[in-house]
Amino acid sequence: MSRQYLIRRLLLVIPAMLGISLVLYTVLALAPGDPFGELATNPSVPPEVAAALRAKFGLDDPVWIRYVRWLSAMLHGDWGFSFVSRMDVDRLILQRLPTTLLVIGAAQLLAILVALPVGVLAGTRPYSVFDQVANTLAFVGFSLPTFFTGLLLILVFSIQLDWLPFVYRADIDATGWRFYWEHIKQSIMPVMVLGLFQGASLVRYVRSSVLDVVRLDYVTTARAKGIGERKVITRHVVRNALIPVVTLVALQMPVVFGGAIVTEQIFRVPGIGSLLISAMLANDTPVIMAVTFVFACLVVLCNLIADILYAWLDPRIAFR
């Protein structure tokens, strides 16, 4: 992978993030209501106090002036102030972001660990019993919404079997290995809900991609040279079949984050997804803007990683 390719991709991130921030801020600014909307109907707050607060935070300024002010503050590390939680937005997000990244990262790892071997085996043995079983389970997996599978897992493993806790607790009163074990136990169901849902859809794409590659001439040539079937699959089929799969993973990241929001609500996971829902219900605009922008940054970062993986899987891409 060339340095020029990496620099080009990094430079594309800057206008993308500026465009995303502009659209997000404009939509939220033009939406009805504002953080001080309740002050107008609160009889205990004098009108001059409400007007002074609005003037202090510049809520009556034009949208483009407010956007420039917000962008400048963001670049200087000031993400705003939460009027509901009474604390800085960046501190509020940093408290919850690790939990969300842990759950989503573990779920994506589980999805890849399930989808790659199952999809490759199904693609190299089309229409076999294994392929039919894998396809059936995959169809069932991505047809069921995450809120249904989440409630089903709670019913089975928490209520019926009493094996796993169905409420995620951040303040676990334990030390040593028990502390980590309790965190693992309460993460199992959220990770399974997200990971199996994503893995089910990835199985179909891995299978389809392997079927397309395994019929190509260079694979037939490799077999004709006497190379073992395992080496043909691992060296010539899997690597080239992963390119469209990497594209799919990158494009589905918004869906993953959307599913994470629902899953965090079901299992009461204290992540930024549940923070976003709480902020929307309380009309806490600074938090809404910051959380949605963080989600957008994570999606752009995942696409950047996908571009880097393209160049690693197929070096020709870096020279186009």
C-alpha positions in Angstrom: 0.0 0.0 0.0 1.5 3.3 -1.1 1.8 6.3 1.1 0.1 8.5 -1.5 -3.0 6.3 -1.4 -3.2 6.6 2.4 -2.7 10.4 2.3 -5.5 10.7 -0.3 -7.9 8.7 1.8 -7.1 10.7 4.9 -7.6 14.0 3.1 -11.0 12.9 1.9 -12.1 12.5 5.5 -11.8 16.2 6.2 -14.5 17.5 3.7 -16.6 14.5 4.6 -16.7 15.4 8.3 -17.3 19.1 7.5 -20.2 18.2 5.3 -21.7 15.8 7.9 -21.3 18.4 10.7 -23.0 21.1 8.6 -26.0 18.9 7.7 -26.4 17.6 11.2 -26.2 21.1 12.8 -28.6 22.7 10.2 -31.2 19.9 10.6 -31.1 20.2 14.4 -31.1 24.0 14.3 -34.2 24.1 12.1 -36.0 21.4 14.1 -38.8 22.7 16.3 -37.9 23.4 20.0 -34.6 24.3 21.7 -32.9 23.6 25.0 -34.6 26.6 26.6 -38.0 26.0 25.2 -39.4 25.0 28.7 -38.3 28.3 30.2 -40.9 30.2 28.2 -43.7 28.2 29.8 -42.1 28.1 33.3 -43.8 30.7 35.5 -41.0 30.7 38.0 -38.4 31.9 35.4 -38.7 35.6 34.7 -38.8 36.4 30.9 -35.7 38.6 31.2 -33.7 35.7 32.6 -34.8 33.4 29.8 -34.0 36.1 27.2 -30.5 36.6 28.9 -29.8 32.8 28.7 -30.8 32.7 25.0 -28.6 35.7 24.3 -25.7 34.2 26.2 -25.8 31.0 24.2 -26.6 32.8 20.9 -29.8 30.7 20.2 -31.4 33.6 18.3 -28.4 34.2 16.0 -28.5 33.0 12.4 -27.9 29.4 11.8 -24.6 29.9 10.0 -23.2 32.0 12.8 -24.1 29.4 15.3 -22.6 26.7 13.2 -19.3 28.5 12.9 -19.2 29.2 16.6 -20.0 25.5 17.4 -17.4 24.3 14.9 -14.7 26.6 16.3 -15.6 25.4 19.9 -15.4 21.8 18.8 -12.0 22.2 17.3 -10.8 23.7 20.6 -12.2 20.8 22.5 -15.4 22.5 23.8 -18.3 20.2 22.9 -20.9 22.3 24.7 -22.8 21.9 27.9 -25.7 19.5 28.7 -28.6 21.5 30.2 -30.2 18.4 31.5 -27.2 16.5 33.0 -25.6 19.8 34.1 -22.1 18.7 32.9 -19.9 19.1 29.9 -21.0 17.1 26.8 -17.5 15.7 26.1 -17.2 14.4 29.7 -20.7 12.9 29.4 -19.8 11.1 26.1 -16.4 9.9 27.3 -18.1 8.2 30.2 -20.3 6.1 27.9 -18.3 5.7 24.7 -16.0 2.9 25.9 -19.1 0.7 26.7 -20.6 1.3 23.3 -17.3 0.6 21.5 -16.8 -2.6 23.6 -20.2 -4.0 22.8 -20.1 -3.0 19.1 -16.5 -4.2 18.7 -17.2 -7.5 20.3 -20.3 -8.0 18.2 -18.5 -7.2 15.0 -15.7 -9.7 15.9 -18.3 -12.3 16.7 -20.1 -11.7 13.4 -16.8 -12.0 11.4 -15.7 -15.1 13.3 -19.1 -16.8 12.5 -19.6 -15.5 8.9 -16.1 -16.2 7.4 -15.8 -19.9 8.1 -19.5 -20.7 7.6 -19.7 -18.6 4.4 -16.5 -20.0 2.9 -17.6 -23.6 3.6 -21.0 -23.0 2.2 -19.5 -21.3 -0.9 -17.1 -24.2 -1.6 -19.8 -26.8 -1.1 -22.8 -25.3 -2.8 -26.2 -27.0 -2.4 -24.8 -29.5 0.1 -26.6 -30.2 3.4 -24.2 -27.8 5.2 -25.0 -25.1 2.7 -28.7 -25.5 3.0 -28.6 -25.5 6.8 -26.4 -22.4 6.8 -28.6 -20.6 4.4 -31.7 -21.4 6.4 -30.2 -20.2 9.7 -28.9 -17.1 7.9 -32.3 -16.2 6.6 -33.8 -16.7 10.0 -31.0 -14.7 11.7 -31.3 -11.5 9.7 -35.1 -11.7 9.3 -35.6 -11.3 13.1 -35.2 -7.8 14.4 -32.8 -7.1 17.3 -35.5 -6.1 19.7 -37.2 -9.5 19.2 -34.1 -11.6 19.6 -33.1 -9.4 22.6 -36.3 -10.0 24.4 -36.2 -13.7 23.5 -32.7 -14.1 25.0 -33.9 -12.3 28.1 -36.9 -14.6 28.4 -34.7 -17.8 28.0 -31.4 -17.0 29.7 -32.5 -14.5 32.4 -36.0 -15.4 33.3 -36.2 -19.2 32.6 -32.7 -20.3 33.2 -31.4 -17.4 35.4 -27.9 -17.7 33.9 -27.3 -14.1 32.7 -28.4 -10.7 34.0 -30.7 -8.8 31.7 -29.8 -5.3 33.0 -26.3 -4.0 32.3 -24.7 -2.5 35.4 -21.8 -0.1 35.2 -21.2 0.0 39.0 -20.3 -3.6 39.8 -19.3 -4.1 43.4 -16.5 -6.6 42.8 -12.7 -6.8 42.4 -10.2 -8.9 40.6 -11.3 -11.7 38.2 -14.9 -11.5 39.5 -15.2 -7.9 38.3 -14.2 -8.9 34.7 -16.4 -12.0 34.8 -19.4 -10.0 35.8 -18.8 -7.6 33.0 -18.4 -10.5 30.6 -21.7 -12.1 31.8 -23.7 -9.0 31.3 -22.2 -8.4 27.9 -23.0 -11.8 26.4 -26.6 -11.2 25.4 -26.1 -7.7 23.9 -23.1 -8.9 21.9 -24.9 -12.0 20.8 -27.9 -10.0 19.6 -25.9 -7.6 17.5 -23.2 -10.1 16.4 -25.5 -12.9 15.3 -27.8 -10.4 13.4 -24.8 -9.0 11.5 -23.2 -12.4 11.1 -26.3 -13.9 9.5 -26.3 -11.3 6.7 -22.6 -11.6 6.2 -22.8 -15.4 5.7 -24.9 -14.8 2.6 -22.5 -12.3 1.1 -19.4 -14.4 1.9 -21.0 -17.4 0.3 -22.0 -15.5 -2.8 -18.5 -13.9 -3.1 -16.8 -17.2 -2.7 -19.0 -18.7 -5.4 -18.1 -16.0 -7.8 -14.3 -16.3 -7.2 -14.1 -20.1 -7.0 -15.2 -20.3 -10.7 -12.5 -17.9 -12.0 -9.7 -19.1 -14.3 -6.8 -18.4 -12.0 -8.4 -20.7 -9.4 -8.8 -23.5 -12.0 -5.2 -22.9 -13.0 -4.0 -23.2 -9.4 -5.8 -26.5 -9.1 -4.4 -27.7 -12.4 -0.8 -27.0 -11.1 -1.5 -29.6 -8.3 -1.8 -27.1 -5.4 -3.7 -28.6 -2.6 -7.4 -27.6 -2.2 -6.8 -26.0 1.2 -4.1 -23.7 -0.2 -6.2 -22.9 -3.2 -9.1 -21.8 -0.9 -7.0 -19.8 1.6 -4.5 -18.2 -0.8 -6.5 -17.7 -4.0 -10.2 -17.7 -3.1 -10.7 -16.2 0.4 -8.5 -13.2 0.0 -10.1 -12.0 -3.3 -13.6 -12.9 -2.0 -13.1 -10.7 1.0 -13.0 -7.4 -1.0 -16.8 -7.1 -1.5 -17.4 -8.4 2.0 -15.2 -5.5 3.4 -17.4 -3.1 1.4 -20.5 -4.6 2.9 -19.2 -4.3 6.5 -18.3 -0.7 5.9 -21.6 0.2 4.4 -23.6 -1.6 7.1 -21.9 0.3 10.0 -24.8 2.8 10.2 -27.2 -0.2 10.6 -24.9 -1.6 13.3 -25.0 1.6 15.3 -28.7 1.8 14.8 -29.1 -1.7 16.1 -26.8 -0.8 19.0 -29.1 2.0 20.1 -32.1 -0.4 20.2 -30.0 -3.1 22.0 -28.7 -0.6 24.6 -32.3 0.3 25.4 -33.4 -3.3 25.8 -30.5 -4.3 28.1 -30.1 -0.9 29.7 -26.6 -0.7 28.5 -25.1 2.7 29.6 -23.7 3.6 26.2 -24.0 6.6 24.0 -27.0 5.1 22.2 -29.1 5.2 25.3 -27.6 8.7 26.0 -28.9 9.8 22.6 -32.4 8.5 23.3 -32.5 10.3 26.7 -31.2 13.5 25.1 -33.9 13.4 22.4 -36.6 12.9 25.0 -35.3 15.8 27.0 -34.6 18.0 23.9 -31.0 18.3 25.0 -29.7 19.7 21.7 -25.9 19.9 22.5 -25.9 16.2 23.5 -27.9 15.2 20.5 -25.6 17.0 18.1 -22.4 15.6 19.8 -23.6 12.0 19.9 -24.8 12.0 16.3 -21.6 13.6 15.2 -19.6 10.9 17.1 -21.7 8.2 15.4 -20.9 9.8 12.0 -17.2 10.0 12.9 -17.2 6.3 13.8 -18.9 5.4 10.5 -16.4 7.5 8.5 -13.5 5.9 10.4 -14.9 2.4 9.6 -15.0 3.3 5.9 -11.4 4.6 6.1 -10.3 1.3 7.6 -12.2 -0.5 4.8 -10.3 1.5 2.2 -7.0 0.6 3.8 -8.1 -3.1 3.8 -8.9 -2.8 0.1 -5.4 -1.8 -0.7 -4.0 -4.7 1.5 -6.3 -7.3 -0.1 -5.7 -6.0 -3.6 -2.6 -3.8 -4.0 -3.8 -2.8 -7.5 -6.4 -0.6 -5.9 -3.8 1.7 -4.3 -2.5 2.6 -7.8 -5.8 3.5 -9.4 
